[in-house]
Amino acid sequence: MKTNIFIILTMATVLLTSCKDNETHAISEPPVTDNLLASFRWSAFIYPKNSKLKRIYSVDSQYAFVQTLSEYRYDDFGKIEKIIYSASDNSYDEYKYNTNGQLSSISRYISNDLTQITTFTYDDSGKKIKEETENRVEESVFYGLSYTLFKYDNDKLVKTEDYNKGTLRSYKLYEYNDSGELMKEKLFVPDDDSYVTTEHIYAEGLLIYTVTYNEDDKESGFMFDTKRYYDLNDNMTLTIDNMPGLSSLFLPNGKQPTFLERRIYEY
């Protein structure tokens, strides 16, 4: 029954894009090597340390501009107040904060219509314990109220539970290394004996690689992974997503071909 899990993964991935006049950047592909620890720096762009993200856009294999994915606006305190996904159809998220400076809600608008509201609840120590989302689009599978509960052990997140209309839809377990870095996530669906694993690799305290799979995927080649690249000041400037599951083609060895999506982060 692993199909149920991948439906959840697919539906959780929402790509809201906007178009822009075509432009080209004279930049080169990062070094291609199997040694992740030696290839996570990319000097095509270098920004000051702790720069604020301005926009994310996609590029093709020649690093020519394809489309803007999101643009970021900040308030006077440097907190995100708005993420614009498509200026042409007025799709954006608005962020609100409580008196403690914690994120209290995100409101999503499409064509200027409010389609979703997510609110956040914290305990007395400031840990997030609940996310509650109201989906207002009737065509949505998750139309109505859904929520996520956050469970901790010694202030470390160890489990999340996702509910839709009061029914447990899935849950996730989290594992850490001795440095407190999140190393592994396991996604389960009730009444399903399979699960999806996501593993993370770090270098110099930076998340540089993530791969998602289940045991069958390891043999079939059906895996999602993301490589992250940083400038010399630790700003993430490029991600390359490998999503073979988006292709209906198969190679002679029975595996699906690589489908790469490149995203540039501008500060």
Summary of the structure (lengths in Angstrom):
residues: 267
radius of gyration: 19.6
end to end distance: 42.5
largest distance: 58.8
contacts: 702
relative contact order: 0.16
helix: 9%
strand: 50%
